[in-house]
Amino acid sequence: MADKPIMARATAVWLVDNTTLTFAQIGDFCGMHVLEVQGIADGDVASGVKGFDPVANNQLAAAEIEKAEKDPSYKLHLKFNAAAQGEEKRRGPRYTPLSKRQDRPASILWLVKFHPELSDGQIAKLVGTTKPTIQAIRERTHWNIGSIDPIDPVALGLCRQTELDAAVQKANAKRAREGGVISDDERRKLVSTEQSLGMAPEPRMTPDLSGLETFGVTETAETAEDPSGPEEDEEDTRDIRDADSFFKLSEEAAADEDDEDETDGNRRR
């Protein structure tokens, strides 16, 4: 019997829009990664996909949804479908819809840039492309390389997060067996998304106030000798309530200005 419903992505869209199930429950029922379901809820994944009702199409019982909504740890069970009995997974290259084939160069560039350990064969399996296209993008000889922006193939719907994690793990394991040196950035990629989501959050660094006294203002010799501290500027105690008297020039200053004006006038003459 099939382990997931038909039109799994459309079914996940319907469950996200019409139920209160957790992302883990929907992902487990539809055979999708938790991040893919979260991307559907955020509108980043399957934005143009119409929801497919699994209850109306006899794939899921309404009682199952009610049980799962009450218990977040409960797993949904697919209805028995006699037509799917003995069905095998079709072998062959991955089929990419016509609407998504134009996105394959962007996903190839993303994989080449952020996962250089992946081989051309692994990239071809993930996004359903050919090795000459991958080689052209890797060597930047593709005819449209200047207009291609790297985009995550999971966000484009070309592959699943679990498939990408498995390919990265396999590539790194092969590299380790061959004795290749793994950098710190590549070592972080060895942890799958499921493992990273299960890790406990790292404690935030609290500000250490013990060393801040070294950055304080040190006392100068004059301040240390004089306990009263530096001399403060004398405050102006003049009464400024009378604006006219405050802005009026003194008589001596006014007389000096008159003398300067007369001297300048005589020189001009």
Backbone as CSV, one residue per row, in Angstrom:
resi,resn,N_x,N_y,N_z,CA_x,CA_y,CA_z,C_x,C_y,C_z
1,MET,0.847,-1.197,0.000,0.000,0.000,0.000,0.875,1.237,0.000
2,ALA,0.412,2.242,-0.680,1.196,3.468,-0.752,1.357,4.062,0.637
3,ASP,2.542,4.634,0.891,2.828,5.170,2.215,2.483,6.638,2.343
4,LYS,1.994,7.252,1.291,1.587,8.650,1.349,0.424,8.883,0.399
5,PRO,-0.357,9.921,0.620,-1.534,10.152,-0.220,-1.144,10.618,-1.620
6,ILE,-2.072,10.451,-2.537,-1.841,10.988,-3.874,-1.927,12.514,-3.804
7,MET,-1.162,13.167,-4.703,-1.072,14.630,-4.692,-0.696,15.110,-3.281
8,ALA,0.450,14.615,-2.817,0.858,14.879,-1.427,1.044,16.362,-1.153
9,ARG,1.627,17.081,-2.096,1.860,18.513,-1.859,0.543,19.278,-1.765
10,ALA,-0.396,18.967,-2.659,-1.709,19.622,-2.607,-2.457,19.222,-1.341
11,THR,-2.283,17.974,-0.911,-2.911,17.538,0.339,-2.331,18.302,1.527
12,ALA,-1.011,18.516,1.520,-0.382,19.282,2.597,-0.889,20.720,2.609
13,VAL,-1.105,21.302,1.435,-1.651,22.665,1.365,-3.025,22.713,2.010
14,TRP,-3.862,21.721,1.728,-5.211,21.702,2.299,-5.156,21.537,3.813
15,LEU,-4.302,20.645,4.299,-4.206,20.417,5.734,-3.677,21.647,6.467
16,VAL,-2.763,22.364,5.855,-2.241,23.588,6.483,-3.331,24.652,6.571
17,ASP,-4.155,24.752,5.533,-5.172,25.803,5.478,-6.420,25.480,6.282
18,ASN,-6.732,24.197,6.495,-8.035,23.834,7.050,-7.970,23.075,8.367
19,THR,-6.788,22.823,8.876,-6.676,22.106,10.148,-5.681,22.817,11.059
20,THR,-5.633,22.350,12.292,-4.667,22.883,13.263,-3.579,21.851,13.561
21,LEU,-3.318,20.961,12.626,-2.281,19.954,12.798,-0.905,20.613,12.823
22,THR,0.031,19.972,13.494,1.391,20.493,13.527,2.090,20.206,12.205
23,PHE,3.183,20.938,11.965,3.943,20.730,10.737,4.524,19.313,10.687
24,ALA,4.898,18.786,11.857,5.460,17.439,11.896,4.417,16.394,11.516
25,GLN,3.174,16.570,11.983,2.120,15.619,11.643,1.802,15.648,10.150
26,ILE,1.712,16.843,9.590,1.419,16.964,8.160,2.562,16.402,7.331
27,GLY,3.805,16.700,7.745,4.947,16.188,7.013,5.041,14.676,7.066
28,ASP,4.730,14.102,8.217,4.777,12.647,8.351,3.698,11.981,7.499
29,PHE,2.525,12.588,7.442,1.432,11.999,6.664,1.660,12.132,5.160
30,CYS,2.193,13.270,4.735,2.380,13.530,3.309,3.765,13.139,2.801
31,GLY,4.626,12.646,3.679,5.967,12.278,3.252,6.818,13.471,2.886
32,MET,6.686,14.556,3.624,7.420,15.778,3.351,8.240,16.165,4.571
33,HIS,9.195,17.040,4.351,10.018,17.539,5.445,9.271,18.632,6.201
34,VAL,9.635,18.780,7.469,8.963,19.793,8.303,9.166,21.194,7.725
35,LEU,10.364,21.463,7.210,10.631,22.788,6.655,9.822,23.047,5.391
36,GLU,9.534,22.004,4.628,8.687,22.180,3.447,7.270,22.566,3.858
37,VAL,6.754,21.911,4.888,5.417,22.243,5.375,5.393,23.668,5.927
38,GLN,6.452,24.045,6.621,6.535,25.417,7.124,6.615,26.411,5.971
39,GLY,7.339,26.032,4.909,7.385,26.898,3.728,6.025,27.046,3.070
40,ILE,5.210,25.984,3.102,3.848,26.090,2.574,3.033,27.056,3.421
41,ALA,3.178,26.956,4.739,2.432,27.858,5.631,2.866,29.309,5.453
42,ASP,4.153,29.524,5.168,4.657,30.888,4.979,4.409,31.422,3.575
43,GLY,3.983,30.561,2.664,3.744,30.995,1.287,4.966,30.962,0.407
44,ASP,6.068,30.385,0.886,7.290,30.317,0.082,7.329,29.085,-0.802
45,VAL,6.611,28.043,-0.435,6.604,26.783,-1.181,5.171,26.490,-1.615
46,ALA,5.027,26.018,-2.861,3.720,25.625,-3.407,2.714,26.762,-3.311
47,SER,3.151,27.965,-3.680,2.260,29.125,-3.573,1.108,29.062,-4.566
48,GLY,1.309,28.385,-5.711,0.238,28.310,-6.708,-0.511,26.997,-6.723
49,VAL,-0.284,26.155,-5.723,-0.915,24.840,-5.681,-2.255,24.938,-4.955
50,LYS,-3.292,24.386,-5.571,-4.622,24.375,-4.958,-4.734,23.193,-4.021
51,GLY,-5.340,23.414,-2.862,-5.456,22.362,-1.867,-6.306,21.190,-2.337
52,PHE,-5.931,20.001,-1.917,-6.622,18.759,-2.288,-7.171,18.131,-1.021
53,ASP,-8.504,18.033,-0.926,-9.163,17.551,0.290,-8.993,16.035,0.404
54,PRO,-8.243,15.539,1.389,-8.072,14.089,1.516,-9.296,13.392,2.093
55,VAL,-10.137,14.135,2.813,-11.339,13.532,3.382,-12.372,13.290,2.293
56,ALA,-12.592,14.285,1.440,-13.563,14.141,0.355,-13.119,13.127,-0.682
57,ASN,-11.809,12.897,-0.794,-11.288,11.955,-1.780,-10.977,10.586,-1.172
58,ASN,-11.515,10.332,0.016,-11.451,9.013,0.650,-10.007,8.557,0.895
59,GLN,-9.172,9.486,1.322,-7.811,9.139,1.690,-7.564,9.235,3.190
60,LEU,-8.404,10.005,3.851,-8.223,10.248,5.283,-9.585,10.419,5.923
61,ALA,-9.747,9.857,7.106,-11.008,9.974,7.826,-11.011,11.239,8.663
62,ALA,-12.190,11.840,8.777,-12.310,13.059,9.584,-11.992,12.787,11.043
63,ALA,-12.296,11.567,11.516,-11.992,11.224,12.908,-10.490,11.211,13.157
64,GLU,-9.718,10.844,12.140,-8.264,10.853,12.284,-7.759,12.277,12.505
65,ILE,-8.306,13.218,11.781,-7.886,14.621,11.929,-8.238,15.128,13.320
66,GLU,-9.420,14.763,13.825,-9.823,15.214,15.154,-8.893,14.636,16.228
67,LYS,-8.535,13.366,16.097,-7.610,12.776,17.062,-6.253,13.466,17.017
68,ALA,-5.771,13.733,15.813,-4.443,14.343,15.677,-4.440,15.785,16.183
69,GLU,-5.549,16.495,16.030,-5.608,17.870,16.522,-5.596,17.914,18.050
70,LYS,-6.144,16.900,18.676,-6.154,16.862,20.141,-4.821,16.382,20.704
71,ASP,-4.134,15.512,19.968,-2.870,14.943,20.432,-1.782,15.243,19.398
72,PRO,-0.870,16.188,19.675,0.167,16.529,18.684,1.109,15.383,18.356
73,SER,1.207,14.382,19.229,2.100,13.256,18.970,1.432,12.149,18.160
74,TYR,0.140,12.289,17.868,-0.586,11.251,17.129,-0.238,11.341,15.643
75,LYS,-0.051,10.177,15.022,0.274,10.114,13.597,-0.953,9.719,12.799
76,LEU,-1.191,10.445,11.728,-2.334,10.160,10.862,-2.106,8.855,10.102
77,HIS,-3.199,8.131,9.890,-3.142,6.862,9.172,-3.924,6.988,7.873
78,LEU,-3.276,6.615,6.791,-3.897,6.679,5.479,-4.905,5.541,5.316
79,LYS,-6.011,5.844,4.692,-7.008,4.805,4.437,-6.462,3.752,3.482
80,PHE,-6.935,2.543,3.638,-6.504,1.453,2.766,-7.054,1.673,1.364
81,ASN,-6.164,1.555,0.388,-6.551,1.721,-1.013,-6.139,0.457,-1.758
82,ALA,-7.125,-0.324,-2.157,-6.831,-1.595,-2.819,-6.150,-1.390,-4.162
83,ALA,-6.405,-0.256,-4.800,-5.815,-0.016,-6.121,-4.311,0.224,-6.020
84,ALA,-3.846,0.664,-4.857,-2.425,0.952,-4.689,-1.652,-0.242,-4.157
85,GLN,-2.337,-1.361,-3.954,-1.678,-2.550,-3.429,-0.689,-3.116,-4.449
86,GLY,0.553,-3.317,-4.015,1.562,-3.860,-4.908,2.163,-2.856,-5.867
87,GLU,1.850,-1.593,-5.705,2.387,-0.572,-6.599,3.856,-0.320,-6.270
88,GLU,4.710,-0.288,-7.258,6.136,-0.061,-7.068,6.505,1.338,-7.551
89,LYS,7.586,1.823,-6.979,8.074,3.134,-7.370,8.650,3.077,-8.781
90,ARG,8.229,4.004,-9.612,8.684,4.008,-10.992,10.144,4.429,-11.056
91,ARG,10.917,3.681,-11.809,12.329,3.985,-11.956,12.530,4.855,-13.191
92,GLY,13.598,5.653,-13.149,13.907,6.511,-14.275,14.258,7.904,-13.811
93,PRO,14.565,8.778,-14.750,14.939,10.142,-14.366,13.778,10.895,-13.741
94,ARG,14.133,11.841,-12.880,13.111,12.644,-12.214,12.381,13.517,-13.229
95,TYR,11.066,13.540,-13.118,10.276,14.377,-14.016,10.128,15.766,-13.409
96,THR,10.416,16.751,-14.214,10.278,18.146,-13.791,9.172,18.798,-14.600
97,PRO,8.157,19.370,-13.962,7.078,20.019,-14.715,7.613,21.143,-15.597
98,LEU,6.880,21.437,-16.656,7.310,22.475,-17.591,7.410,23.836,-16.915
99,SER,6.530,24.085,-15.935,6.533,25.391,-15.274,7.759,25.600,-14.403
100,LYS,8.450,24.506,-14.044,9.613,24.616,-13.152,10.937,24.369,-13.860
101,ARG,10.904,24.032,-15.135,12.152,23.729,-15.817,13.029,24.960,-15.991
102,GLN,12.413,26.116,-16.051,13.214,27.337,-16.178,13.928,27.690,-14.870
103,ASP,13.521,27.063,-13.761,14.152,27.331,-12.466,15.329,26.402,-12.191
104,ARG,15.546,25.416,-13.026,16.619,24.459,-12.763,18.012,25.090,-12.777
105,PRO,18.350,26.005,-13.708,19.686,26.622,-13.643,19.954,27.350,-12.334
106,ALA,18.927,28.013,-11.793,19.106,28.727,-10.522,19.374,27.749,-9.385
107,SER,18.678,26.619,-9.387,18.910,25.629,-8.333,20.264,24.942,-8.501
108,ILE,20.689,24.726,-9.745,22.008,24.130,-9.976,23.100,25.063,-9.464
109,LEU,22.968,26.360,-9.749,23.960,27.321,-9.276,24.004,27.358,-7.758
110,TRP,22.843,27.224,-7.110,22.805,27.214,-5.636,23.528,25.990,-5.096
111,LEU,23.295,24.833,-5.694,23.951,23.615,-5.229,25.451,23.656,-5.471
112,VAL,25.860,24.193,-6.616,27.289,24.284,-6.917,27.981,25.260,-5.968
113,LYS,27.278,26.317,-5.588,27.879,27.341,-4.742,27.939,26.935,-3.281
114,PHE,26.860,26.368,-2.755,26.772,26.095,-1.326,27.066,24.636,-0.978
115,HIS,27.062,23.755,-1.964,27.389,22.348,-1.723,28.326,21.858,-2.817
116,PRO,29.555,22.367,-2.830,30.495,21.936,-3.882,30.906,20.483,-3.764
117,GLU,30.616,19.855,-2.618,30.990,18.451,-2.461,30.092,17.515,-3.261
118,LEU,28.931,17.985,-3.711,28.024,17.152,-4.484,28.587,16.922,-5.879
119,SER,28.451,15.699,-6.345,28.913,15.369,-7.691,27.864,15.778,-8.715
120,ASP,28.264,15.772,-9.983,27.322,16.125,-11.041,26.175,15.129,-11.097
121,GLY,26.466,13.859,-10.838,25.399,12.868,-10.850,24.380,13.092,-9.749
122,GLN,24.845,13.498,-8.557,23.916,13.767,-7.454,23.052,14.978,-7.749
123,ILE,23.649,16.033,-8.305,22.875,17.229,-8.649,21.861,16.901,-9.735
124,ALA,22.260,16.081,-10.700,21.341,15.697,-11.775,20.136,14.941,-11.233
125,LYS,20.365,14.089,-10.218,19.255,13.361,-9.621,18.344,14.274,-8.801
126,LEU,18.942,15.253,-8.132,18.148,16.117,-7.261,17.195,17.007,-8.050
127,VAL,17.684,17.637,-9.097,16.877,18.624,-9.823,16.434,18.133,-11.197
128,GLY,16.832,16.925,-11.608,16.382,16.399,-12.886,16.963,17.110,-14.085
129,THR,18.286,17.237,-14.141,18.940,17.928,-15.241,20.019,17.030,-15.834
130,THR,20.803,17.578,-16.738,21.848,16.806,-17.405,23.215,17.283,-16.941
131,LYS,24.208,16.403,-17.085,25.561,16.739,-16.657,26.189,17.859,-17.482
132,PRO,25.970,17.951,-18.803,26.522,19.102,-19.541,26.018,20.448,-19.029
133,THR,24.749,20.505,-18.631,24.218,21.762,-18.076,24.895,22.089,-16.750
134,ILE,25.093,21.091,-15.906,25.765,21.312,-14.622,27.202,21.761,-14.846
135,GLN,27.893,21.124,-15.792,29.281,21.486,-16.076,29.376,22.904,-16.606
136,ALA,28.431,23.294,-17.458,28.451,24.659,-18.004,28.251,25.697,-16.909
137,ILE,27.358,25.418,-15.952,27.133,26.364,-14.852,28.311,26.345,-13.887
138,ARG,28.895,25.186,-13.661,30.050,25.106,-12.760,31.242,25.872,-13.326
139,GLU,31.437,25.808,-14.644,32.547,26.512,-15.292,32.160,27.915,-15.742
140,ARG,30.905,28.322,-15.462,30.385,29.658,-15.799,30.478,29.917,-17.305
141,THR,30.158,28.892,-18.087,30.097,29.042,-19.543,28.667,28.929,-20.052
142,HIS,27.706,28.881,-19.135,26.306,28.806,-19.530,25.908,30.083,-20.269
143,TRP,25.046,29.925,-21.259,24.699,31.082,-22.101,23.982,32.192,-21.324
144,ASN,23.346,31.848,-20.190,22.594,32.845,-19.429,23.141,32.986,-18.014
145,ILE,24.451,32.739,-17.849,25.025,32.731,-16.506,24.950,34.093,-15.830
146,GLY,24.947,35.178,-16.597,24.901,36.509,-15.995,23.566,36.857,-15.377
147,SER,22.503,36.172,-15.776,21.162,36.475,-15.268,20.656,35.441,-14.276
148,ILE,21.475,34.463,-13.932,21.038,33.391,-13.026,21.391,33.762,-11.591
149,ASP,20.403,33.705,-10.717,20.607,33.925,-9.289,20.422,32.605,-8.557
150,PRO,21.319,32.263,-7.621,21.176,30.987,-6.909,19.948,30.961,-6.014
151,ILE,19.134,29.917,-6.164,17.911,29.734,-5.376,17.875,28.296,-4.874
152,ASP,17.468,28.141,-3.634,17.396,26.819,-3.012,16.423,25.933,-3.790
153,PRO,16.848,24.746,-4.242,15.926,23.875,-4.982,14.753,23.392,-4.144
154,VAL,14.917,23.343,-2.819,13.794,22.946,-1.969,12.704,24.011,-2.012
155,ALA,13.105,25.281,-1.989,12.129,26.361,-2.072,11.433,26.382,-3.426
156,LEU,12.131,25.953,-4.471,11.532,25.906,-5.808,10.680,24.663,-6.017
157,GLY,10.743,23.718,-5.095,9.963,22.501,-5.231,10.573,21.469,-6.152
158,LEU,11.864,21.581,-6.459,12.525,20.641,-7.356,13.010,19.391,-6.633
159,CYS,13.192,19.468,-5.328,13.586,18.309,-4.535,13.123,18.523,-3.105
160,ARG,13.241,17.466,-2.307,12.845,17.538,-0.912,14.067,17.801,-0.028
161,GLN,13.796,18.350,1.143,14.882,18.642,2.073,15.562,17.357,2.530
162,THR,14.784,16.301,2.709,15.366,15.033,3.122,16.293,14.476,2.047
163,GLU,15.923,14.643,0.788,16.766,14.168,-0.306,18.062,14.955,-0.378
164,LEU,17.972,16.260,-0.164,19.177,17.089,-0.172,20.093,16.736,0.990
165,ASP,19.520,16.536,2.179,20.331,16.157,3.341,21.017,14.815,3.115
166,ALA,20.287,13.865,2.524,20.868,12.545,2.283,22.009,12.619,1.270
167,ALA,21.851,13.441,0.236,22.908,13.581,-0.765,24.154,14.224,-0.166
168,VAL,23.958,15.238,0.685,25.099,15.903,1.316,25.822,14.955,2.261
169,GLN,25.058,14.186,3.048,25.668,13.221,3.950,26.464,12.168,3.179
170,LYS,25.912,11.696,2.080,26.587,10.681,1.285,27.871,11.221,0.670
171,ALA,27.823,12.462,0.158,29.009,13.064,-0.455,30.114,13.284,0.566
172,ASN,29.746,13.743,1.761,30.753,13.978,2.796,31.337,12.671,3.325
173,ALA,30.500,11.623,3.417,31.008,10.328,3.860,32.003,9.758,2.842
174,LYS,31.686,9.918,1.571,32.606,9.444,0.533,33.916,10.218,0.561
175,ARG,33.813,11.505,0.791,35.025,12.337,0.850,35.881,11.968,2.060
176,ALA,35.222,11.650,3.182,35.974,11.263,4.372,36.679,9.923,4.169
177,ARG,36.024,8.993,3.460,36.665,7.706,3.193,37.891,7.848,2.294
178,GLU,37.828,8.814,1.382,38.954,9.033,0.478,40.079,9.820,1.126
179,GLY,39.882,10.278,2.352,40.927,11.003,3.063,40.961,12.481,2.775
180,GLY,39.885,13.029,2.272,39.849,14.460,1.990,39.721,15.275,3.258
181,VAL,40.253,16.485,3.236,40.201,17.384,4.378,38.886,18.160,4.312
182,ILE,38.156,18.165,5.426,36.869,18.841,5.502,37.042,20.131,6.290
183,SER,36.609,21.227,5.707,36.711,22.525,6.379,35.630,22.636,7.450
184,ASP,35.707,23.724,8.231,34.729,23.920,9.303,33.327,24.120,8.742
185,ASP,33.221,24.912,7.657,31.908,25.144,7.063,31.305,23.847,6.534
186,GLU,32.119,23.021,5.924,31.617,21.758,5.401,31.274,20.795,6.519
187,ARG,31.984,20.887,7.635,31.692,20.006,8.765,30.330,20.335,9.360
188,ARG,29.953,21.600,9.328,28.625,21.966,9.827,27.520,21.374,8.963
189,LYS,27.811,21.169,7.683,26.803,20.610,6.795,26.582,19.126,7.028
190,LEU,27.458,18.482,7.798,27.284,17.069,8.080,26.064,16.822,8.950
191,VAL,25.624,17.817,9.683,24.440,17.684,10.520,23.214,17.943,9.666
192,SER,22.303,17.000,9.621,21.102,17.163,8.815,20.172,18.181,9.450
193,THR,19.167,18.564,8.692,18.214,19.550,9.193,17.425,18.999,10.373
194,GLU,17.080,17.697,10.312,16.336,17.111,11.420,17.164,17.114,12.707
195,GLN,18.461,16.818,12.574,19.318,16.821,13.754,19.500,18.228,14.304
196,SER,19.640,19.199,13.407,19.824,20.577,13.872,18.569,21.116,14.534
197,LEU,17.380,20.697,14.045,16.148,21.143,14.683,15.960,20.511,16.050
198,GLY,16.534,19.306,16.248,16.396,18.630,17.528,17.396,19.061,18.567
199,MET,18.393,19.843,18.154,19.397,20.293,19.107,18.825,21.334,20.061
200,ALA,19.358,21.340,21.269,18.949,22.352,22.247,19.497,23.709,21.826
201,PRO,18.723,24.770,22.006,19.217,26.097,21.621,20.438,26.494,22.431
202,GLU,21.374,27.130,21.749,22.589,27.559,22.433,22.280,28.700,23.389
203,PRO,22.858,28.688,24.597,22.585,29.779,25.543,23.151,31.089,25.042
204,ARG,22.376,32.109,25.212,22.820,33.430,24.781,23.907,33.956,25.716
205,MET,24.842,34.655,25.149,25.933,35.198,25.949,25.428,36.388,26.756
206,THR,25.616,36.324,28.048,25.219,37.432,28.909,26.364,38.422,29.006
207,PRO,26.073,39.680,29.042,27.144,40.670,29.126,27.916,40.554,30.426
208,ASP,29.227,40.487,30.333,30.092,40.373,31.501,30.501,41.770,31.943
209,LEU,30.030,42.151,33.090,30.300,43.509,33.579,31.565,43.573,34.410
210,SER,32.217,42.410,34.593,33.371,42.415,35.480,34.559,43.142,34.874
211,GLY,34.672,43.179,33.548,35.838,43.804,32.933,35.605,45.208,32.453
212,LEU,34.414,45.750,32.742,34.115,47.085,32.244,34.833,48.168,33.031
213,GLU,35.303,47.815,34.233,35.960,48.873,34.996,37.278,49.292,34.362
214,THR,37.849,48.436,33.525,39.098,48.811,32.864,38.888,49.886,31.819
215,PHE,37.630,50.010,31.371,37.338,51.010,30.365,36.825,52.306,30.978
216,GLY,36.849,52.408,32.314,36.404,53.622,32.954,37.413,54.748,32.795
217,VAL,36.986,55.919,33.140,37.856,57.079,33.032,38.828,57.072,34.204
218,THR,40.088,57.007,33.871,41.101,56.997,34.933,41.333,58.407,35.451
219,GLU,41.704,58.469,36.702,41.931,59.759,37.316,43.287,60.309,36.894
220,THR,43.335,61.560,36.602,44.598,62.210,36.289,45.302,62.593,37.576
221,ALA,46.543,62.998,37.445,47.313,63.341,38.639,46.726,64.545,39.342
222,GLU,46.265,65.536,38.546,45.707,66.737,39.162,44.440,66.411,39.924
223,THR,43.587,65.523,39.320,42.338,65.187,39.988,42.603,64.384,41.253
224,ALA,43.628,63.535,41.194,43.944,62.730,42.374,44.459,63.590,43.515
225,GLU,45.250,64.636,43.193,45.781,65.495,44.242,44.694,66.372,44.829
226,ASP,43.804,66.853,43.969,42.755,67.760,44.441,41.499,66.940,44.729
227,PRO,41.181,66.697,45.984,40.003,65.877,46.290,38.701,66.530,45.908
228,SER,38.718,67.848,45.759,37.474,68.542,45.412,37.111,68.363,43.961
229,GLY,38.043,67.798,43.168,37.735,67.546,41.769,38.109,68.733,40.918
230,PRO,37.920,68.646,39.622,38.264,69.748,38.721,37.408,70.964,38.976
231,GLU,38.022,72.114,38.722,37.301,73.361,38.926,36.198,73.494,37.886
232,GLU,35.067,73.901,38.367,33.941,74.097,37.468,33.927,75.535,36.981
233,ASP,33.435,75.738,35.788,33.331,77.093,35.234,32.350,77.900,36.059
234,GLU,32.737,79.179,36.268,31.864,80.053,37.051,30.594,80.343,36.272
235,GLU,29.502,80.208,36.965,28.227,80.457,36.307,27.995,81.950,36.167
236,ASP,27.318,82.313,35.098,26.972,83.710,34.848,25.741,84.046,35.674
237,THR,25.938,84.955,36.632,24.838,85.302,37.548,24.107,86.556,37.118
238,ARG,24.352,86.999,35.884,23.681,88.213,35.445,22.191,87.964,35.253
239,ASP,21.438,89.008,35.528,19.993,88.922,35.373,19.651,89.141,33.904
240,ILE,19.076,88.096,33.284,18.781,88.199,31.840,17.285,88.345,31.601
241,ARG,16.555,88.715,32.654,15.125,88.879,32.457,14.822,90.086,31.596
242,ASP,15.703,91.123,31.675,15.525,92.309,30.842,16.304,92.095,29.559
243,ALA,15.597,91.726,28.485,16.278,91.399,27.225,16.963,92.622,26.631
244,ASP,16.363,93.804,26.807,16.957,95.018,26.218,18.299,95.328,26.848
245,SER,18.380,95.227,28.163,19.637,95.516,28.830,20.679,94.434,28.558
246,PHE,20.201,93.236,28.261,21.142,92.141,28.014,21.815,92.283,26.655
247,PHE,21.044,92.707,25.642,21.585,92.807,24.292,22.132,94.200,23.960
248,LYS,21.924,95.187,24.837,22.372,96.547,24.532,23.866,96.671,24.737
249,LEU,24.532,97.251,23.818,25.978,97.448,23.930,26.283,98.532,24.954
250,SER,27.454,98.442,25.504,27.854,99.467,26.476,28.119,100.788,25.758
251,GLU,28.128,101.869,26.536,28.321,103.184,25.936,29.723,103.334,25.362
252,GLU,30.698,102.763,26.026,32.062,102.869,25.517,32.216,102.134,24.190
253,ALA,31.613,100.957,24.086,31.696,100.201,22.833,31.001,100.966,21.725
254,ALA,29.872,101.596,22.040,29.159,102.363,21.014,29.976,103.569,20.575
255,ALA,30.661,104.239,21.521,31.482,105.390,21.158,32.658,104.962,20.284
256,ASP,33.265,103.827,20.595,34.365,103.327,19.770,33.903,103.036,18.355
257,GLU,32.723,102.500,18.194,32.217,102.209,16.857,31.985,103.502,16.085
258,ASP,31.477,104.557,16.767,31.261,105.841,16.077,32.579,106.426,15.614
259,ASP,33.623,106.327,16.442,34.928,106.846,16.050,35.471,106.090,14.841
260,GLU,35.300,104.780,14.813,35.788,104.005,13.672,35.050,104.380,12.400
261,ASP,33.738,104.630,12.497,32.957,105.008,11.315,33.433,106.359,10.778
262,GLU,33.727,107.336,11.685,34.191,108.646,11.226,35.557,108.544,10.563
263,THR,36.445,107.715,11.115,37.773,107.529,10.526,37.672,106.938,9.134
264,ASP,36.827,105.967,8.974,36.645,105.352,7.636,36.072,106.339,6.654
265,GLY,35.184,107.202,7.120,34.602,108.210,6.212,35.650,109.228,5.770
266,ASN,36.540,109.669,6.670,37.576,110.605,6.293,38.536,109.997,5.293
267,ARG,38.866,108.714,5.455,39.782,108.064,4.509,39.184,107.984,3.130
268,ARG,37.912,107.754,3.033,37.269,107.677,1.726,37.276,109.047,1.045
269,ARG,37.146,110.057,1.816,37.162,111.403,1.207,38.562,111.732,0.695
